[in-house]
Amino acid sequence: MCAHYVGLTAEQAEQAIHELMTPKTADGDAATQLELELPPSGVDVFPKSATPVIVPDFDTAVGVPELAAGTLTAQPLQWGFTPAWTKDVVFNTRIESADKPMWRAAMEHSRCLVACRWFYETHRTETTVSERTGRPVKQRYAFRVPGTPVMLIGCVRRGAEFSMVTTDANADMAPVHPRMPLIVRPDEADLWLGPDYPALADRSSIRLDSLKV
């Protein structure tokens, strides 16, 4: 389960929102990637971190005809829901669990997006030797969408908290882990933030590059 990604600053998140608001091209094709000019590094985000999240000002159970100016804002939220029965945070949400009591209201009414540079996942079985301890540890991989500096990941929000939504791994992700974050193309943002979001559960068409780290 994804527990570490490289995110954006608040200013960069606002730039991402501006690009999402950019009108479609003359031939009707929406942009399929965000073209932000970013420095090589980013902001490391872990569960319990506060980070900018792209939040709609409307009920996602209804959606809007199009994402017009003013419909999205960048808000600092904490990564992870804090259930009453545990001190641990729950930071990933299976899209298949949309009907479960813990997630039902958030999945229906409060979907949101996080913009990130890349995310990390550990291999199920492959190991490497830790430079710090000299002991075997699970091999970690960094994943990104090729050809674009920023990708969008579907999330759900509850108050000042958010959780990253996951789905079945596609062909690029499956050799490392059976689950993957639900990556949303920029021209699918309105779909994720509307009532027909289950159509995005299948992410087999999303391409991912990976790098051992």
Secondary structure, DSSP 8 states (H G I E B T S, - for coil): ----EEE--HHHHHHHHHHHTS---TTS---SSB-----S--EEE-TT-EEEEEEESS-TTT--SS--TTSEEEEEEEESB--TT-SS-B-EEEGGGTTSTTTHHHHHH-EEEEEEEEEEEEEEEEEEE-TTT-SEEEEEEEEE-TT-SBEEEEEEEETTEEEEEEEE--TTTTTT-SEEE-EE-GGGHHHHTSTTGGGGS--TT---EEEE-
